[in-house]
Amino acid sequence: MKLARLAGFLYLIVIVTSLFSLLYVPSQLIVSGDAFSTFNNIKANESLLRYGIASWLFGQIAFLLLPFVLYKLLKHINRDMAALMVVFVVVGVTLSLSSVMHRLDALTLLGNSTYLQAFSPEQLQAKLMLALKAYSNGMLITQMFWGLWLFPFGYLVFKSKILPRILGILLMAGCFGYLLLVFGDVMNMAIPDFVTMPAAFGEIGIALWLLFIGVRESKIIEDLK
């Protein structure tokens, strides 16, 4: 039960920090296709971008710990699938941390270093947009692993008998939703955002279930016999 609560707590941290860093912060700072407005928004609200980066780093620490806790909780069902879940998350976290460095590059362009005086305001604005685009491209690839880890996780939930099977189905469906979104973007195809809704419902649902309800330990003991 303690493992389940810990997993739910870590998952909730991941969800909250992701909502803040990936949705709220960009909505306040970035104006699509407008380098001038984006540059000035970030310069006027630099602390918000820094909070977004710090929030993301904190969330990724929680995300890195999460699959190891889930592994201990679910490995009795299928050790190979549990290990695959861990591998996908570790790769995803590595990619996301590499991508977030481009947000730090954007902050560098707002500084007062003398070497920045070699660039005109228009050049600095263009470089900032390039840094943000590089971040966006990196996060696109990261999303593939956000999807991939959900399949083994969803499979384990579905087979577990200690968690609602519907959540396992939603998580596995969410895997394909993420993959469709990523490959659609790469192929320049318009894919509606709602394809990730199963993942959203599944992840929020499993996080809350683990945190507030937990698992039936008797079923774990029964499966281990």
N, C-alpha and C positions, 0 to 999 in steps of 0.2 A: 504493500500500500504506500509506503514512503517513497519508493521508486516512482510510482505512478504520479504522486503529488509533485515530486521534483521535476519529472518530465513535463507535467502540465504547466508548472511555474516557468520553466525555461522556455517552453513553447509560447507562452503568453508574452514573455519578454521579447521574443523574436517577432511576434505579430505586432505588438505595440510600437517597437522601434522601427519596424519596416514601414508601418503606416505613416509614422512621422517623417522618416528620412526619404522615403520613396514617393510619397504622395503630397504631404502637407508642405514640406520645404520647397520642392520644385514649383508647386502651384503658387507660392508667394514670390518667387524670385525669377523664374524663367518665362520669357515671352517668346514663343516659338517664332523663329525667323526674324527676330528683332534684336540684333546684337547690341545696339545702343541702349535700349530699355533694359535688357538683361544685365548688361554691364553695370548700369547705374543702380538697378535694383539690388544687385549683390553688394556693390560698394556701399550703399546706404544701409544694408542689412547683413553685413558681413558676419555678425555674430550668429545669425540664424543658420547660415550655411555651416559654420563651425559646429553649432549644436547638432545639425543634421549629420555631419561626419562623425562626431563623437557618439551620437546615438546609434549610428550604423555599426561602428566598431564594437560598442557594448553588445548590441544585438547579435553580431557575428560570433562573439565569444560564447554567448548562450547557445547559438545555433551549432557551434562546434561541439559543445558538451552534450547537446540534446540526443544525437543518435547513439552515443555511448551509453546513456542512461536507458534509452529504448532498447538497445541491444541486450542489456542485462535483463530487461523486463520481458523481452519477446524471443530470445534466442532458443528457448526450449521448443518453439514451434518449428522453426527452420533456420538453422545456424547460417547457412549459405546466404539466404535472403537477408538475414539480419546484418551480415557482414557487408553485403552489397549496398545496403542502405547507408551504412557508415561511410563506405568509400565514396559514394556519390555526394554526400554532404561535405566531406573533407575537400573534394575537388571543387565543389561549388563555393565553399568559403574561401578557398585559395584564390579563385578567380575573382570573387567579389572584392577581396582586399586589394588585389592588383588593380581593379577598376577604380576603386575609390581614391587611389592616388591621383587620378586625373582631376578630382575635385580639389585636392590640395594644390595641384598645378594652377587651377583657376584662381585660388586664393593668392598664390604667388604673384600673379599678374596684377593684383590689386594693391600690391605693396609699394613701398617708397624707395626701393633699391635703385641705386644710380644706374645700373645696367638697363633698367626699364625705360630710361629716358631716351634710349636709342630708337624707341618705337613711337610712332604717332598714336594718338588716341584711337584712331580707326584700326590700326594694326593690333593694338592691345585688345580691342573689342573682338576682332576676328580670331585672335589667338585664344581668347577666353571661350568663344563659341566652339572652337576646335577641341579644346580641352573637355568641354561638356559633352561634345559629340563622341569623343573617345571614351568617356565614362559611360555614355549610353550604349555604345557598341559593346563594351566589355560586359555590361550588365545584361545585354541581350543574350550573350553566350552563357552567362551565369544562369539565366532563367532556364536554360535547357536542363541544368543539373537540379534546379529547384523542382522541375517536373520529374526527372528520372528517379530521384530518391523516393518520390511518393508512391511509385509502383510497388517496390518491395515492402515499404512501410504499410501501404494499403493491403497488400496480400497478407502480411502478418496480422494485421488488425482483423481482417476478414476470417482468417483461420483460427484466431486466438481463443474464441469462446469466452473471453474475459472482457471484450469490448464490443460495442454495437457493430454488427456486420455492415449496416448501411454506411457507416463512416468509412469502412474499408473500401466499399464500392466507390464512394465519392472521391477518396484519395487516389485510387487507381485511375478513375476517369480524369481526375485533375492532372495526372501525369501526361495524358494524351492532349489535354487542353493546352498545357504549357508548350509541348512540342509543336503543336499546330501553330501556336502564336509565334514561336521562334522561327520556324521554317517559313511561315507565311511572310514574316518581316524580311527574311533573307531573300526570298523570291519576289519581294515587292508586291505581295498580294494583300488585299484588304481582309483581314481576319477580325471579326468582332471580338471585343474584349470579354464578352460574356462566356467565351469558351473556357475561361479560367474560373468560372463561378463554382463548378464542383470542387475544385481545389480549395477555394475560399471557404465554402461551407464545411468541407471535410476537415480542414486544418483548424478552423475556429472551433468546430464541434468537438474534435478530439482533444484539443487543448483544454477546453472547459470541462469535458468529461473526466479527463485524467486528473485535473486539479481539484474538482469539487466532488466527484463521485468515486474515482479511483478504479480499481480492478477487483475482481473476485479471486482472492488468493486461493480459495479451495479448488478452483478450476486449474490454477497453475500447478498445484500439488498433484492433482489428478492426472494432468498431462505428463508430469514428470515420472509417474509410476510405470 
